[in-house]
Amino acid sequence: TGITTTVSDLYVGRNLFIKGDVTFDEFNARNLNIAGLSTFTGLAEFKSNVSIAGTLTYEDVTNVDSVGLITARSGIRINTGGLLVTAGIATFGAIATFTNNVFVDGTLTAGLIDGGTFD
């Protein structure tokens, strides 16, 4: 339950608290593998790619670049640039409100049109 060292390994039997910086020599460093929960209470900086095999949950972000499917827990607001669907189908499962003109370049299939004009 203490610290055990071998020629190339360091084993810590319980908690390890480090006050100060930990630096790995970039020429000799290998991988840092952490099993279990890892909590970062301050800034965490990654200077290369980050791969996540599970679910990434984040809050209070200002810019998100996402390639692929986007799922939002609540509304999506696009302030500038607009929404452009270049392939596939845009499906609105409830009411879609447009406060300006809507342009359709192709076929528009609509069900009930109520309360407005249709030209």
Secondary structure, 3 states (H helix, E strand, C coil): CCEEECCCCEEECCCCCCCCCCCCCCCCCCCCCCCCCCCCCCCCCCCCCCCCCCCCCCCCCCCCCCCCCCCCCCCCCCCCCCCCCCCCCCCCCCCCCCCCCCCCCCCCCCCCCCCCCCC
